[in-house]
C-alpha cells in the first residue's frame, strides 16, 4: 500500500443500548500526485436488522479546490438522523488533522 492511501472504518451505535446501526468506510479516491480529481468519500452502510448492508448515505469532499466543501446525502434519515450524518464530516476532519 502507498503512504497516501487511506481507508478508515467507523462504527455508529445507538446509545444507551450500544446497538450497532451503521458503519462508515471513509477513503481517499482517485489519488494521484496533485490531482484535481482527488476527493474524500465515505459510504454509510446499515449494520443492523433487516437493513444490514444497505447503503444509506454518502459523504464526499472535493479536496482539490481552495474552498473544499462537504456534500452529504442521507437516504435513510429514519435510520440515521441527518444531524449524525452531517456530524461525520467533523469526525473525518478532526481525525485527519490528528493524523497529520
Phi and psi in degrees as a GROMACS rama.xvg file:
@    title "Ramachandran Plot"
@    xaxis  label "Phi"
@    yaxis  label "Psi"
@TYPE xy
-81.6024  153.157  UNK-2
-64.4797  -21.9813  UNK-3
-91.4262  -1.9983  UNK-4
-81.6933  134.786  UNK-5
-146.197  128.373  UNK-6
-135.632  128.577  UNK-7
-127.88  137.943  UNK-8
-116.237  132.298  UNK-9
-119.802  142.029  UNK-10
-100.63  137.72  UNK-11
-113.79  121.294  UNK-12
-112.113  146.994  UNK-13
-88.1597  127.733  UNK-14
-105.124  152.574  UNK-15
-87.1758  0.88811  UNK-16
-73.486  -16.2381  UNK-17
64.7476  20.2838  UNK-18
-67.5137  126.997  UNK-19
-74.6462  119.371  UNK-20
-111.304  -22.1933  UNK-21
-160.188  160.456  UNK-22
-130.672  145.366  UNK-23
-116.755  143.145  UNK-24
-119.722  111.772  UNK-25
-109.206  123.014  UNK-26
-150.043  157.924  UNK-27
-87.5772  129.23  UNK-28
-111.89  156.188  UNK-29
50.7284  50.6879  UNK-30
-81.026  125.478  UNK-31
-154.783  156.833  UNK-32
-58.2829  125.867  UNK-33
56.8891  31.0996  UNK-34
-73.8906  136.447  UNK-35
-80.4666  -3.04022  UNK-36
-104.716  -3.44417  UNK-37
-71.4009  145.7  UNK-38
-157.505  154.784  UNK-39
-89.8506  140.056  UNK-40
-144.543  137.555  UNK-41
-120.085  134.242  UNK-42
-104.531  129.621  UNK-43
-105.877  123.147  UNK-44
-121.228  133.218  UNK-45
-63.0738  142.105  UNK-46
-127.899  12.3105  UNK-47
-142.906  151.113  UNK-48
64.9506  -150.181  UNK-49
-71.1105  -14.2791  UNK-50
-91.8286  0.831157  UNK-51
-52.4333  129.385  UNK-52
91.8278  -12.3598  UNK-53
-74.0035  131.18  UNK-54
-74.5048  115.877  UNK-55
-105.775  -5.45192  UNK-56
-179.732  168.666  UNK-57
-138.875  151.628  UNK-58
-131.66  127.379  UNK-59
-136.946  142.444  UNK-60
-136.672  123.731  UNK-61
-79.0193  121.719  UNK-62
-101.381  0.206025  UNK-63
-85.683  -19.2405  UNK-64
-92.7589  158.073  UNK-65
-64.1787  -37.1531  UNK-66
-105.299  67.1119  UNK-67
-64.0359  137.541  UNK-68
-130.83  151.138  UNK-69
-91.194  144.855  UNK-70
-125.568  122.923  UNK-71
-116.507  130.032  UNK-72
-123.86  120.732  UNK-73
-117.458  108.867  UNK-74
-83.4616  -15.3296  UNK-75
-136.908  66.8364  UNK-76
-64.243  -17.0673  UNK-77
-70.3281  -26.1852  UNK-78
-95.0798  -42.0917  UNK-79
-134.138  109.131  UNK-80
-55.5689  149.238  UNK-81
-55.1162  -36.3575  UNK-82
-62.0461  -39.0721  UNK-83
-69.418  -43.2197  UNK-84
-60.8939  -44.2678  UNK-85
-67.4148  -35.6338  UNK-86
-61.4902  -28.6888  UNK-87
-59.7805  -29.6328  UNK-88
-61.943  -38.6787  UNK-89
-66.5267  -42.6765  UNK-90
-58.6967  -44.9569  UNK-91
-63.6529  -44.1732  UNK-92
-63.4253  -44.8868  UNK-93
-64.8031  -43.4598  UNK-94
-62.4733  -42.0695  UNK-95
-64.5561  -41.1139  UNK-96
-63.8043  -41.0258  UNK-97
-65.634  -31.1702  UNK-98
-82.8125  -19.2407  UNK-99
